[in-house]
Structure formats: C-alpha cells, structure tokens
Amino acid sequence: MSEDAVAKAASVLADHRASIDRLDAILVYTLAERFKHTQSVGRLKASHDLPPSDPAREAAQIERLQRLAREADLDPEFARKFLNFVISEVIRHHEQMQK
C-alpha cells in the first residue's frame, strides 16, 4: 500500500473516531438527562406509595424501542438488551427511594 493510501486511511480513521467520540458524549449526556427524569418519577412514586416497577409500561417501551431500532437499521435484540439494562437501573433507584 502506498504512503498516500496509508495517510488517507489514517485520516478517515481519525474522522470516524472523532465522530464516535462525539456520539459517545451525546449518549452520556442523553442518559444523564433521562435519569434525571426517572429520578423525578421515582420520587413521585415513593411519595404516593406506587410500585417501583410498571411491567406494562416497560414492555411497551421495549416493544417501541425495538421498532425504532428496526427503523434505524439497528439490531432490535441489542436495543432490547440495552433498554432492559437501563430499566433495571431505574427500578433499582426507585426501590432505593422507597426504603
């Protein structure tokens, strides 16, 4: 491979990595914003003796996220696993608030 081709590949790689870094930051800040809202929901649930989990809503959200994943050409199984992880963290926080 020529030096020019290697240099071009390195430049393209750097551009992709910069985009990935920006997207990772967006994901972190988006998750932080999401958790601010779920913390408010948890406080509301705790103050009104509501259960920390809402299985019907969680199932609907998982179905919705899988549909969005298919539309975005993302593996819906990955989307389901990701949302299940997020939901389990939210429920854990809500359970702690109710103690």
N, CA, C and O atoms as CSV, one atom per row, in Angstrom:
chain,resi,resn,atom,element,x,y,z
A,1,MET,N,N,0.850,-1.177,0.000
A,1,MET,CA,C,0.000,0.000,0.000
A,1,MET,C,C,0.895,1.239,0.000
A,1,MET,O,O,1.910,1.280,0.696
A,2,SER,N,N,0.521,2.230,-0.771
A,2,SER,CA,C,1.345,3.440,-0.882
A,2,SER,C,C,1.213,4.296,0.382
A,2,SER,O,O,0.277,4.149,1.168
A,3,GLU,N,N,2.193,5.197,0.545
A,3,GLU,CA,C,2.165,6.100,1.695
A,3,GLU,C,C,0.933,6.999,1.654
A,3,GLU,O,O,0.347,7.306,2.692
A,4,ASP,N,N,0.542,7.419,0.452
A,4,ASP,CA,C,-0.656,8.256,0.310
A,4,ASP,C,C,-1.907,7.513,0.756
A,4,ASP,O,O,-2.762,8.081,1.435
A,5,ALA,N,N,-2.014,6.250,0.377
A,5,ALA,CA,C,-3.180,5.448,0.753
A,5,ALA,C,C,-3.225,5.250,2.265
A,5,ALA,O,O,-4.294,5.315,2.872
A,6,VAL,N,N,-2.066,5.010,2.869
A,6,VAL,CA,C,-1.991,4.830,4.324
A,6,VAL,C,C,-2.359,6.136,5.032
A,6,VAL,O,O,-3.092,6.123,6.021
A,7,ALA,N,N,-1.859,7.241,4.533
A,7,ALA,CA,C,-2.168,8.553,5.126
A,7,ALA,C,C,-3.656,8.852,5.007
A,7,ALA,O,O,-4.267,9.355,5.949
A,8,LYS,N,N,-4.238,8.546,3.857
A,8,LYS,CA,C,-5.673,8.781,3.660
A,8,LYS,C,C,-6.488,7.899,4.605
A,8,LYS,O,O,-7.459,8.353,5.209
A,9,ALA,N,N,-6.083,6.633,4.727
A,9,ALA,CA,C,-6.780,5.722,5.640
A,9,ALA,C,C,-6.685,6.227,7.078
A,9,ALA,O,O,-7.666,6.169,7.820
A,10,ALA,N,N,-5.526,6.716,7.472
A,10,ALA,CA,C,-5.339,7.245,8.831
A,10,ALA,C,C,-6.230,8.463,9.060
A,10,ALA,O,O,-6.788,8.630,10.145
A,11,SER,N,N,-6.364,9.301,8.057
A,11,SER,CA,C,-7.216,10.483,8.152
A,11,SER,C,C,-8.687,10.094,8.288
A,11,SER,O,O,-9.411,10.646,9.116
A,12,VAL,N,N,-9.118,9.139,7.467
A,12,VAL,CA,C,-10.507,8.670,7.537
A,12,VAL,C,C,-10.770,8.031,8.898
A,12,VAL,O,O,-11.821,8.257,9.498
A,13,LEU,N,N,-9.824,7.239,9.382
A,13,LEU,CA,C,-9.947,6.608,10.694
A,13,LEU,C,C,-10.087,7.665,11.788
A,13,LEU,O,O,-10.930,7.539,12.676
A,14,ALA,N,N,-9.265,8.696,11.720
A,14,ALA,CA,C,-9.329,9.778,12.713
A,14,ALA,C,C,-10.690,10.472,12.671
A,14,ALA,O,O,-11.247,10.807,13.717
A,15,ASP,N,N,-11.227,10.688,11.472
A,15,ASP,CA,C,-12.552,11.304,11.344
A,15,ASP,C,C,-13.632,10.425,11.969
A,15,ASP,O,O,-14.498,10.918,12.692
A,16,HIS,N,N,-13.581,9.126,11.689
A,16,HIS,CA,C,-14.558,8.207,12.275
A,16,HIS,C,C,-14.458,8.206,13.801
A,16,HIS,O,O,-15.471,8.233,14.499
A,17,ARG,N,N,-13.237,8.175,14.304
A,17,ARG,CA,C,-13.052,8.164,15.762
A,17,ARG,C,C,-13.542,9.458,16.402
A,17,ARG,O,O,-14.105,9.434,17.497
A,18,ALA,N,N,-13.334,10.573,15.735
A,18,ALA,CA,C,-13.838,11.848,16.265
A,18,ALA,C,C,-15.364,11.829,16.314
A,18,ALA,O,O,-15.957,12.308,17.280
A,19,SER,N,N,-16.002,11.281,15.284
A,19,SER,CA,C,-17.459,11.162,15.275
A,19,SER,C,C,-17.934,10.232,16.388
A,19,SER,O,O,-18.915,10.528,17.070
A,20,ILE,N,N,-17.249,9.123,16.572
A,20,ILE,CA,C,-17.603,8.184,17.642
A,20,ILE,C,C,-17.477,8.865,18.998
A,20,ILE,O,O,-18.346,8.700,19.855
A,21,ASP,N,N,-16.413,9.623,19.201
A,21,ASP,CA,C,-16.228,10.333,20.473
A,21,ASP,C,C,-17.365,11.320,20.723
A,21,ASP,O,O,-17.865,11.418,21.844
A,22,ARG,N,N,-17.774,12.048,19.688
A,22,ARG,CA,C,-18.895,12.994,19.837
A,22,ARG,C,C,-20.186,12.244,20.168
A,22,ARG,O,O,-20.945,12.661,21.044
A,23,LEU,N,N,-20.427,11.154,19.476
A,23,LEU,CA,C,-21.645,10.372,19.720
A,23,LEU,C,C,-21.639,9.758,21.114
A,23,LEU,O,O,-22.684,9.693,21.762
A,24,ASP,N,N,-20.483,9.308,21.585
A,24,ASP,CA,C,-20.392,8.793,22.951
A,24,ASP,C,C,-20.752,9.874,23.966
A,24,ASP,O,O,-21.448,9.602,24.944
A,25,ALA,N,N,-20.285,11.084,23.740
A,25,ALA,CA,C,-20.629,12.190,24.634
A,25,ALA,C,C,-22.131,12.458,24.605
A,25,ALA,O,O,-22.746,12.687,25.646
A,26,ILE,N,N,-22.714,12.428,23.416
A,26,ILE,CA,C,-24.163,12.625,23.293
A,26,ILE,C,C,-24.912,11.539,24.070
A,26,ILE,O,O,-25.878,11.827,24.776
A,27,LEU,N,N,-24.460,10.296,23.936
A,27,LEU,CA,C,-25.104,9.200,24.662
A,27,LEU,C,C,-25.039,9.418,26.173
A,27,LEU,O,O,-26.037,9.236,26.871
A,28,VAL,N,N,-23.882,9.804,26.672
A,28,VAL,CA,C,-23.720,10.005,28.117
A,28,VAL,C,C,-24.628,11.133,28.612
A,28,VAL,O,O,-25.321,10.981,29.617
A,29,TYR,N,N,-24.620,12.248,27.911
A,29,TYR,CA,C,-25.454,13.374,28.340
A,29,TYR,C,C,-26.946,13.058,28.193
A,29,TYR,O,O,-27.757,13.504,29.004
A,30,THR,N,N,-27.305,12.297,27.171
A,30,THR,CA,C,-28.695,11.898,26.982
A,30,THR,C,C,-29.129,10.956,28.099
A,30,THR,O,O,-30.228,11.098,28.636
A,31,LEU,N,N,-28.281,10.000,28.451
A,31,LEU,CA,C,-28.612,9.098,29.558
A,31,LEU,C,C,-28.725,9.871,30.874
A,31,LEU,O,O,-29.606,9.591,31.687
A,32,ALA,N,N,-27.844,10.830,31.079
A,32,ALA,CA,C,-27.921,11.642,32.302
A,32,ALA,C,C,-29.253,12.385,32.366
A,32,ALA,O,O,-29.886,12.438,33.420
A,33,GLU,N,N,-29.675,12.952,31.251
A,33,GLU,CA,C,-30.962,13.663,31.205
A,33,GLU,C,C,-32.113,12.689,31.455
A,33,GLU,O,O,-33.055,13.009,32.180
A,34,ARG,N,N,-32.034,11.517,30.861
A,34,ARG,CA,C,-33.075,10.509,31.054
A,34,ARG,C,C,-33.177,10.140,32.535
A,34,ARG,O,O,-34.276,10.061,33.084
A,35,PHE,N,N,-32.024,9.912,33.182
A,35,PHE,CA,C,-32.030,9.522,34.584
A,35,PHE,C,C,-32.512,10.654,35.496
A,35,PHE,O,O,-33.061,10.383,36.564
A,36,LYS,N,N,-32.320,11.896,35.102
A,36,LYS,CA,C,-32.893,12.998,35.895
A,36,LYS,C,C,-34.413,12.874,35.922
A,36,LYS,O,O,-35.041,13.063,36.964
A,37,HIS,N,N,-34.994,12.557,34.780
A,37,HIS,CA,C,-36.456,12.399,34.713
A,37,HIS,C,C,-36.912,11.155,35.465
A,37,HIS,O,O,-37.925,11.194,36.163
A,38,THR,N,N,-36.184,10.060,35.332
A,38,THR,CA,C,-36.614,8.855,36.036
A,38,THR,C,C,-36.442,9.007,37.549
A,38,THR,O,O,-37.180,8.392,38.317
A,39,GLN,N,N,-35.479,9.818,37.981
A,39,GLN,CA,C,-35.343,10.093,39.413
A,39,GLN,C,C,-36.569,10.869,39.909
A,39,GLN,O,O,-37.071,10.606,41.001
A,40,SER,N,N,-37.043,11.814,39.112
A,40,SER,CA,C,-38.262,12.553,39.474
A,40,SER,C,C,-39.451,11.609,39.548
A,40,SER,O,O,-40.273,11.705,40.459
A,41,VAL,N,N,-39.541,10.695,38.584
A,41,VAL,CA,C,-40.615,9.700,38.599
A,41,VAL,C,C,-40.500,8.847,39.862
A,41,VAL,O,O,-41.508,8.564,40.508
A,42,GLY,N,N,-39.297,8.441,40.214
A,42,GLY,CA,C,-39.084,7.625,41.410
A,42,GLY,C,C,-39.504,8.343,42.678
A,42,GLY,O,O,-40.109,7.736,43.561
A,43,ARG,N,N,-39.190,9.630,42.780
A,43,ARG,CA,C,-39.610,10.402,43.961
A,43,ARG,C,C,-41.130,10.493,44.021
A,43,ARG,O,O,-41.722,10.366,45.092
A,44,LEU,N,N,-41.756,10.711,42.872
A,44,LEU,CA,C,-43.212,10.781,42.804
A,44,LEU,C,C,-43.832,9.448,43.218
A,44,LEU,O,O,-44.783,9.418,43.998
A,45,LYS,N,N,-43.299,8.360,42.699
A,45,LYS,CA,C,-43.801,7.035,43.065
A,45,LYS,C,C,-43.632,6.782,44.560
A,45,LYS,O,O,-44.548,6.288,45.218
A,46,ALA,N,N,-42.473,7.117,45.087
A,46,ALA,CA,C,-42.211,6.887,46.511
A,46,ALA,C,C,-43.158,7.701,47.385
A,46,ALA,O,O,-43.650,7.205,48.399
A,47,SER,N,N,-43.411,8.929,47.001
A,47,SER,CA,C,-44.270,9.787,47.826
A,47,SER,C,C,-45.744,9.401,47.741
A,47,SER,O,O,-46.539,9.814,48.585
A,48,HIS,N,N,-46.116,8.619,46.739
A,48,HIS,CA,C,-47.506,8.183,46.583
A,48,HIS,C,C,-47.660,6.670,46.737
A,48,HIS,O,O,-48.676,6.102,46.337
A,49,ASP,N,N,-46.657,6.026,47.312
A,49,ASP,CA,C,-46.679,4.575,47.540
A,49,ASP,C,C,-47.009,3.776,46.284
A,49,ASP,O,O,-47.744,2.789,46.344
A,50,LEU,N,N,-46.474,4.198,45.166
A,50,LEU,CA,C,-46.651,3.465,43.913
A,50,LEU,C,C,-45.499,2.477,43.763
A,50,LEU,O,O,-44.400,2.734,44.255
A,51,PRO,N,N,-45.732,1.357,43.094
A,51,PRO,CA,C,-44.656,0.374,42.933
A,51,PRO,C,C,-43.511,0.927,42.081
A,51,PRO,O,O,-43.734,1.728,41.174
A,52,PRO,N,N,-42.283,0.492,42.382
A,52,PRO,CA,C,-41.124,0.994,41.635
A,52,PRO,C,C,-41.097,0.524,40.186
A,52,PRO,O,O,-40.432,1.133,39.347
A,53,SER,N,N,-41.809,-0.543,39.890
A,53,SER,CA,C,-41.801,-1.108,38.544
A,53,SER,C,C,-43.191,-1.014,37.935
A,53,SER,O,O,-44.194,-1.125,38.641
A,54,ASP,N,N,-43.247,-0.812,36.635
A,54,ASP,CA,C,-44.512,-0.782,35.885
A,54,ASP,C,C,-44.331,-1.716,34.684
A,54,ASP,O,O,-43.991,-1.265,33.590
A,55,PRO,N,N,-44.559,-3.025,34.893
A,55,PRO,CA,C,-44.275,-4.008,33.838
A,55,PRO,C,C,-44.973,-3.723,32.510
A,55,PRO,O,O,-44.384,-3.963,31.455
A,56,ALA,N,N,-46.196,-3.225,32.526
A,56,ALA,CA,C,-46.899,-2.942,31.263
A,56,ALA,C,C,-46.189,-1.822,30.503
A,56,ALA,O,O,-45.987,-1.930,29.294
A,57,ARG,N,N,-45.814,-0.758,31.192
A,57,ARG,CA,C,-45.093,0.352,30.543
A,57,ARG,C,C,-43.739,-0.122,30.042
A,57,ARG,O,O,-43.329,0.218,28.932
A,58,GLU,N,N,-43.043,-0.905,30.857
A,58,GLU,CA,C,-41.721,-1.385,30.462
A,58,GLU,C,C,-41.813,-2.242,29.199
A,58,GLU,O,O,-40.990,-2.102,28.294
A,59,ALA,N,N,-42.799,-3.117,29.134
A,59,ALA,CA,C,-42.976,-3.967,27.950
A,59,ALA,C,C,-43.287,-3.120,26.718
A,59,ALA,O,O,-42.769,-3.376,25.630
A,60,ALA,N,N,-44.139,-2.109,26.900
A,60,ALA,CA,C,-44.478,-1.226,25.774
A,60,ALA,C,C,-43.251,-0.451,25.310
A,60,ALA,O,O,-43.048,-0.265,24.110
A,61,GLN,N,N,-42.439,-0.002,26.249
A,61,GLN,CA,C,-41.234,0.744,25.883
A,61,GLN,C,C,-40.230,-0.141,25.153
A,61,GLN,O,O,-39.585,0.300,24.202
A,62,ILE,N,N,-40.099,-1.378,25.594
A,62,ILE,CA,C,-39.179,-2.301,24.919
A,62,ILE,C,C,-39.662,-2.560,23.498
A,62,ILE,O,O,-38.867,-2.554,22.557
A,63,GLU,N,N,-40.958,-2.786,23.342
A,63,GLU,CA,C,-41.518,-3.001,22.003
A,63,GLU,C,C,-41.291,-1.775,21.121
A,63,GLU,O,O,-40.915,-1.898,19.955
A,64,ARG,N,N,-41.523,-0.601,21.687
A,64,ARG,CA,C,-41.333,0.655,20.944
A,64,ARG,C,C,-39.871,0.825,20.528
A,64,ARG,O,O,-39.581,1.184,19.387
A,65,LEU,N,N,-38.959,0.566,21.457
A,65,LEU,CA,C,-37.544,0.738,21.148
A,65,LEU,C,C,-37.079,-0.279,20.099
A,65,LEU,O,O,-36.247,0.045,19.252
A,66,GLN,N,N,-37.606,-1.492,20.151
A,66,GLN,CA,C,-37.247,-2.476,19.129
A,66,GLN,C,C,-37.754,-2.028,17.755
A,66,GLN,O,O,-37.065,-2.214,16.752
A,67,ARG,N,N,-38.943,-1.445,17.704
A,67,ARG,CA,C,-39.467,-0.931,16.433
A,67,ARG,C,C,-38.580,0.194,15.911
A,67,ARG,O,O,-38.235,0.226,14.730
A,68,LEU,N,N,-38.214,1.112,16.798
A,68,LEU,CA,C,-37.324,2.207,16.403
A,68,LEU,C,C,-35.974,1.670,15.933
A,68,LEU,O,O,-35.396,2.177,14.972
A,69,ALA,N,N,-35.486,0.655,16.607
A,69,ALA,CA,C,-34.203,0.062,16.217
A,69,ALA,C,C,-34.289,-0.512,14.804
A,69,ALA,O,O,-33.383,-0.320,13.993
A,70,ARG,N,N,-35.380,-1.216,14.518
A,70,ARG,CA,C,-35.531,-1.763,13.161
A,70,ARG,C,C,-35.562,-0.637,12.136
A,70,ARG,O,O,-34.943,-0.744,11.077
A,71,GLU,N,N,-36.287,0.453,12.445
A,71,GLU,CA,C,-36.353,1.596,11.531
A,71,GLU,C,C,-34.974,2.224,11.317
A,71,GLU,O,O,-34.671,2.727,10.235
A,72,ALA,N,N,-34.145,2.187,12.361
A,72,ALA,CA,C,-32.814,2.803,12.300
A,72,ALA,C,C,-31.745,1.827,11.802
A,72,ALA,O,O,-30.564,2.169,11.750
A,73,ASP,N,N,-32.160,0.624,11.439
A,73,ASP,CA,C,-31.238,-0.417,10.987
A,73,ASP,C,C,-30.251,-0.797,12.083
A,73,ASP,O,O,-29.060,-0.987,11.837
A,74,LEU,N,N,-30.783,-0.904,13.307
A,74,LEU,CA,C,-30.015,-1.345,14.475
A,74,LEU,C,C,-30.617,-2.666,14.937
A,74,LEU,O,O,-31.831,-2.852,14.859
A,75,ASP,N,N,-29.807,-3.558,15.403
A,75,ASP,CA,C,-30.274,-4.854,15.875
A,75,ASP,C,C,-31.305,-4.664,17.000
A,75,ASP,O,O,-30.962,-4.146,18.063
A,76,PRO,N,N,-32.567,-5.077,16.779
A,76,PRO,CA,C,-33.596,-4.891,17.813
A,76,PRO,C,C,-33.295,-5.663,19.094
A,76,PRO,O,O,-33.711,-5.249,20.176
A,77,GLU,N,N,-32.584,-6.769,18.984
A,77,GLU,CA,C,-32.212,-7.531,20.185
A,77,GLU,C,C,-31.227,-6.736,21.035
A,77,GLU,O,O,-31.309,-6.744,22.263
A,78,PHE,N,N,-30.299,-6.052,20.378
A,78,PHE,CA,C,-29.378,-5.175,21.107
A,78,PHE,C,C,-30.168,-4.067,21.799
A,78,PHE,O,O,-29.913,-3.759,22.963
A,79,ALA,N,N,-31.120,-3.470,21.095
A,79,ALA,CA,C,-31.940,-2.401,21.668
A,79,ALA,C,C,-32.709,-2.915,22.884
A,79,ALA,O,O,-32.812,-2.219,23.894
A,80,ARG,N,N,-33.250,-4.137,22.787
A,80,ARG,CA,C,-33.991,-4.719,23.908
A,80,ARG,C,C,-33.071,-4.909,25.112
A,80,ARG,O,O,-33.430,-4.547,26.232
A,81,LYS,N,N,-31.896,-5.472,24.884
A,81,LYS,CA,C,-30.942,-5.690,25.973
A,81,LYS,C,C,-30.527,-4.368,26.612
A,81,LYS,O,O,-30.431,-4.262,27.834
A,82,PHE,N,N,-30.284,-3.375,25.784
A,82,PHE,CA,C,-29.877,-2.067,26.288
A,82,PHE,C,C,-30.973,-1.454,27.156
A,82,PHE,O,O,-30.706,-0.985,28.262
A,83,LEU,N,N,-32.211,-1.460,26.647
A,83,LEU,CA,C,-33.303,-0.869,27.425
A,83,LEU,C,C,-33.567,-1.678,28.685
A,83,LEU,O,O,-33.869,-1.098,29.728
A,84,ASN,N,N,-33.463,-2.991,28.618
A,84,ASN,CA,C,-33.630,-3.802,29.832
A,84,ASN,C,C,-32.600,-3.417,30.885
A,84,ASN,O,O,-32.916,-3.351,32.073
A,85,PHE,N,N,-31.374,-3.165,30.453
A,85,PHE,CA,C,-30.342,-2.734,31.396
A,85,PHE,C,C,-30.708,-1.387,32.025
A,85,PHE,O,O,-30.617,-1.215,33.240
A,86,VAL,N,N,-31.120,-0.440,31.186
A,86,VAL,CA,C,-31.488,0.884,31.685
A,86,VAL,C,C,-32.681,0.773,32.641
A,86,VAL,O,O,-32.675,1.381,33.711
A,87,ILE,N,N,-33.692,0.008,32.264
A,87,ILE,CA,C,-34.884,-0.158,33.103
A,87,ILE,C,C,-34.503,-0.787,34.443
A,87,ILE,O,O,-35.000,-0.365,35.487
A,88,SER,N,N,-33.631,-1.781,34.422
A,88,SER,CA,C,-33.242,-2.415,35.692
A,88,SER,C,C,-32.537,-1.419,36.611
A,88,SER,O,O,-32.713,-1.466,37.828
A,89,GLU,N,N,-31.745,-0.525,36.038
A,89,GLU,CA,C,-31.101,0.517,36.846
A,89,GLU,C,C,-32.132,1.490,37.411
A,89,GLU,O,O,-32.045,1.887,38.573
A,90,VAL,N,N,-33.096,1.868,36.596
A,90,VAL,CA,C,-34.151,2.782,37.047
A,90,VAL,C,C,-34.929,2.143,38.202
A,90,VAL,O,O,-35.170,2.787,39.223
A,91,ILE,N,N,-35.318,0.885,38.037
A,91,ILE,CA,C,-36.077,0.194,39.092
A,91,ILE,C,C,-35.244,0.106,40.366
A,91,ILE,O,O,-35.764,0.305,41.465
A,92,ARG,N,N,-33.969,-0.188,40.225
A,92,ARG,CA,C,-33.086,-0.249,41.408
A,92,ARG,C,C,-33.078,1.096,42.133
A,92,ARG,O,O,-33.159,1.137,43.361
A,93,HIS,N,N,-32.982,2.185,41.391
A,93,HIS,CA,C,-33.013,3.519,42.009
A,93,HIS,C,C,-34.355,3.766,42.682
A,93,HIS,O,O,-34.405,4.300,43.791
A,94,HIS,N,N,-35.436,3.384,42.023
A,94,HIS,CA,C,-36.768,3.592,42.595
A,94,HIS,C,C,-36.939,2.771,43.881
A,94,HIS,O,O,-37.527,3.247,44.851
A,95,GLU,N,N,-36.435,1.569,43.881
A,95,GLU,CA,C,-36.525,0.731,45.091
A,95,GLU,C,C,-35.744,1.359,46.241
A,95,GLU,O,O,-36.192,1.314,47.387
A,96,GLN,N,N,-34.593,1.938,45.952
A,96,GLN,CA,C,-33.793,2.583,46.994
A,96,GLN,C,C,-34.532,3.794,47.567
A,96,GLN,O,O,-34.428,4.078,48.761
A,97,MET,N,N,-35.272,4.502,46.726
A,97,MET,CA,C,-36.010,5.678,47.189
A,97,MET,C,C,-37.146,5.295,48.138
A,97,MET,O,O,-37.561,6.099,48.973
A,98,GLN,N,N,-37.638,4.083,48.007
A,98,GLN,CA,C,-38.787,3.669,48.793
A,98,GLN,C,C,-38.381,3.088,50.151
A,98,GLN,O,O,-39.243,2.708,50.944
A,99,LYS,N,N,-37.099,3.019,50.415
A,99,LYS,CA,C,-36.631,2.469,51.710
A,99,LYS,C,C,-36.688,3.502,52.790
A,99,LYS,O,O,-36.336,3.219,53.935
